């Protein structure tokens, strides 16, 4: 996290937003995206019209092209840190998390977490996800009363599963849930000064909490992720300074993707009644299709940033060392050269191309199999148990250019 004094941080953030506003006013489309428009998709199409790799006035190259985006994400000549090893400047980040590391440290940490998050292990969570979905739906208000999909269902499911996976004791789970919500802005990119300081405080509390859990697991190991990683501390493959932020990063990344995948999927279904009818008629058969089409049509993670580790020629442009590239994954997922009728939401869509919603290459999301299991369970349960679901008010969007989703989504049944 940033260590700038309050006055310095305020000034730096104010300067950043002034630069964005000026560039946006002058017609720079990437600056407009960074200001978090209500609907980014028209802006993506305007950027697409500029060619495969236009350059923003901010100095960043930008791509909406699926082929280029997929290639860059898999190209080891690109990374997430500058040539001198520094992280690409941001106001909020986990310096020791896998998202912020290049090889070899990235590969080392990733290898340690794979056993707990591989597809075979994720499949074992299906029954647990089904059980939790049924419980949370049972807890919704009866009699057609309005409820918030995000806080009363979508957030509860992944946070509970992650707490099980990581090994959060039952008595600490309410605190873990509250603090998890408070650090969620970490994934949003640049945010307000108030949120930066709020996240700082929450991280301090979470760090203290996880230190206590780690000590507990050292004394009484279980079958959770923390217990599985402790031997790596003993044999030197992992340090405590790495384990603590990893304990916070995995729940954050693992829950935020799923929360917004569920919310975005339900919103798309209710906005497309023909698709909602299809799912209600065959929840078991089409829930996976809802997951995949939502990941393509309106993914939780909208963009990734990479920097060139050497001079690289790409799509007729020459990126210098430390040249920054913004990969607009949400736009690449609607590339008309790859996906037929890309702006149509179709849960029966069959496509040989991969979406980039979980990234690709060495930074491909480790939690993707688990997120899919949870989201499928959610869509099956909603279509089966809440077939008369309808929108009951205006959603409140998350203020982020990276994570696309809602803070609140009022719904009712009947």
KAFENQUI-V979489 format. One record per pair of residues at least 12 apart in sequence whose C-alpha atoms are under 8 Angstrom apart, sorted by the first residue. I is the first residue (numbers start at 1). J is the second residue. Records with the same first field share a line. If there is no record, write none. Layout:
I = J  J
This chain:
1 = 91  92  93  94  95  200
2 = 91  92
9 = 193
10 = 193
13 = 192  193
20 = 32  34  35
21 = 35
23 = 57  58
28 = 56  57
29 = 43  46  47  56
30 = 47  56  62
31 = 56  58
33 = 401
34 = 401
35 = 401
36 = 399  400  401
37 = 401
38 = 397
41 = 331
44 = 64  328  331
45 = 331
47 = 63  64
48 = 63  64  65
52 = 64  65  68  315
53 = 65  315  317
59 = 324
60 = 323  324  325  326
61 = 323  324  325  326
62 = 325  326  327  328
63 = 325  326  327  328  332
64 = 327  328  329  331  332  335
65 = 331  332  335
66 = 329  332  333  335  338
68 = 315
69 = 327  328  329  332
70 = 356  360
73 = 359  360  361  362  363
74 = 360  361  362
75 = 361
77 = 308  309  310
78 = 306  307  308  309  310
79 = 102  306  307  308  309
80 = 99  100  101  102  305  306  307
81 = 100  101  102  306  307
82 = 307  308  309  322
83 = 309  321  322
87 = 100
88 = 307
90 = 189  190
91 = 189  190  191  196
92 = 186  189  190  196
93 = 186  187
94 = 245  249
96 = 242  245  246
97 = 242  245  246  249
98 = 110  246  363
99 = 363
107 = 362
108 = 237
109 = 238
112 = 229  232
113 = 225  229
114 = 366
116 = 165  225
117 = 366  367  369  370
118 = 366  367  369
119 = 369  370
122 = 369  370  373
123 = 369  370  373
125 = 370  373  374
126 = 373  374  377
128 = 161
129 = 157  161  373  374  377  378
130 = 377  378  381
132 = 157
133 = 153  157  377  378  381
134 = 381
136 = 152  153  156  157
137 = 153  385
140 = 152
143 = 413
144 = 412  413  414
145 = 412  413
146 = 392  410  411  412  413
147 = 410  411  412
148 = 408  409  410  411
149 = 263  408  409  410  411
150 = 259  263  406  407  408  409
151 = 407  408
154 = 258  259  260  262  263
155 = 255  259
157 = 259  374
158 = 254  255  258  259  371  374
159 = 177  251  255
162 = 251  254  255
163 = 251
164 = 224
165 = 224  225
166 = 224  225  226  247  251
167 = 222  224  225  226
168 = 213
169 = 213
176 = 206
179 = 202  203  205  206
180 = 251  252
182 = 198  199  202
183 = 198  199  202  203  252
184 = 252  256
185 = 199
186 = 199
187 = 253  402  403
188 = 399  400  401  402  403
189 = 400  401  402
191 = 400
206 = 248
207 = 244  245  248
210 = 244  247
211 = 244
214 = 226  227
218 = 230
226 = 247
254 = 367  371
257 = 300  301  371
258 = 371  372  374  375
260 = 300  404  405  406
261 = 291  294  295  299  300  375  405
262 = 375  378  379
263 = 405  406  409
264 = 294  298  299  300  405  406
265 = 290  291  294  298
266 = 379
268 = 294  345
270 = 390  391
272 = 345
275 = 345  346  347
279 = 383
280 = 383  384  387
283 = 379  380  381  383  384
284 = 380
286 = 347  348
287 = 376  377  379  380
288 = 372  376
289 = 347  348  349
290 = 347  376  379
291 = 372  375  376
292 = 347
293 = 345  346  347  349
294 = 345
295 = 355  357
296 = 330  333  334  355  356  357
297 = 330  333  334  342  343  344  345
298 = 330  404
299 = 330  357  404
300 = 357  403  404  405
301 = 329  330  357  358  402  403  404
302 = 328  329  330  331  357  401  402  403  404
303 = 326  327  328  329  330  401  402
304 = 326  327  328  329  359  402
305 = 324  325  326  327
306 = 324  325  326  327
307 = 321  322  323  324  325
308 = 320  321  322  323  324  325
309 = 321  322
310 = 322
329 = 356  357  359
330 = 356  357
332 = 355  356
333 = 355  356  357
338 = 353
339 = 351  353
386 = 413
387 = 413
388 = 413  414
389 = 411  412  413  414
390 = 411  412  413  414
391 = 409  410  411  412
392 = 410  411  412
393 = 409  410  411
394 = 409  410
395 = 407  408  409  410
396 = 408  409
